[in-house]
Amino acid sequence: MLLVSNFMRLSRKKPILSLPLTDVQGIRAVDPTNALHPLPGVSLLAIETAWRVSYIGFLDDAMRSSFSDQLKAALFSSSNEARLEDDAYRAHLWQNVSSQSIAASGRGKWAPITSSKRKQQRIILNGRRMGFDCAPFNAETRVTATENSVEVGGGLIEKEEEFVESLLLKACSFTVEMLENQPRDFIDFLDATSRLRSINLRDIDLSSDAAFCLVLNLYHCLLQHSLLLSIDGPPSKKTIGTFKRASCYEIGNDIFSLAELECCLLRGRTSKPSNARSPYVEAPKASQSAYRHYSLGATDPRINFVVHQGDFSGGSTVPVFTPEVMEEQLNAATSAFLSRQVKIYVNRRTIVLPKICDVYRQDFGSGDPYDCISFILQYMDEDSQDKIVELFTDETNAPSIKYRPSQQSFVTNLTLMM
């Protein structure tokens, strides 16, 4: 096997890094600004593979250029370009994207989490590029004539919330089958997710609609990303806890799992769950304390109907939330969820509510199921409203309120709600 690098410390006999030439997708010089450079004065070279970018430091530009020229010659000699359209090569490339991005996900950098009373390593899914190799958000900026953009170093970049919106749009365009046939598009997506490291949540007004949309879109983007790279298929009742606690994005200078984004940020100021079971997963207690300062200001009960749990109770679609039309989107998503999940049996005088109304019952008032019905009534269609009102007309014979069992079947990927 041809190796592009075989670097060793003086005290080691085994190489620190070995890469097959067939995996190399590109070579480029990296010259970060002084503020972002991890090793000022060192000349950096990036070696791109499908799943990760490796960085090598040289004493000066001449040494970097010499190594780069030799590596490019080796790549040309190996006829790597001839393999790019080969089906077997694409399969090899996709296997590396899906498995290596998980295996080499920052092990040792972040503390493990606890799931099912066992220590689990966090899986960092947006680590293909390092932060200094991504366009920043919070550098010195000034508003340009373009209302929705800011100018950094002469180039236009989006606001953070708009960048995340575009990221979710891209994520939801993928299916597992597409990734196997078009892995390069997914590699571009991985590069884009690396930019999340440049978002500083501490600089955002966490009580704003923009912050709510940003975090909710981030959550759904991470959920889709995690589902796509779930090598053993969608999660199950047994694995959903680890799936939600271990699947993470690095954002700013911190790390957030699916469970932490939901429980500590989106639900940070709402009620605690009652007897949560799969597919509802709480963040570890240590996280709930550590991430308290990231809690959003939202306390709206509609959160329960728009945060996708990965199971089929929420269908397979999610909207891309934007601050300008957030209210309309919340209403539409809530109505769509309730139309699928609420069942009314007039003859049996029974109303069946979604399981999440049981788990987060305190969000709707005192925890009484009638409080929940009073809240959701406004989001039901006219026919359903009439049936519920009819059931409550007889004050001496109140209807029976039941909850659906937890859904234990999970989607393979998300699509956009149109």
Secondary structure, DSSP 8 states (H G I E B T S, - for coil): --BS--B--TT-SS-SB--BGGGEEEEEEE---TTT-SSTT-EEEEEEESS-EEEEEESSHHHHHHHHHHHHHHHHHTTGGGGTT-HHHHHHHHHHHHHHHHHTS-TTTS--EEETTEEE--EETT-SS-GGGS--SSSS-EE-SSTTEEEETTEEEE-HHHHHHHHHHHHTT--HHHHHH-HHHHHHHHHHHHGGGG--GGGS-TTSHHHHHHHHHHHHHHHHHHHHT-TT-S--TTTHHHHHHHEEEEETTEEEEHHHIIIIIITTTS---SS--TT-----HHHHHHTGGG--S---TTHHHHS--SBGGGTTEE----GGGHHHHHHHHHHHHHHHH-EEETTTTEEEE-HHHHHTGGGGSSS-HHHHHHHHGGGS-HHHHHHHHHHHH-TTS--EEEE------B-S--EE--
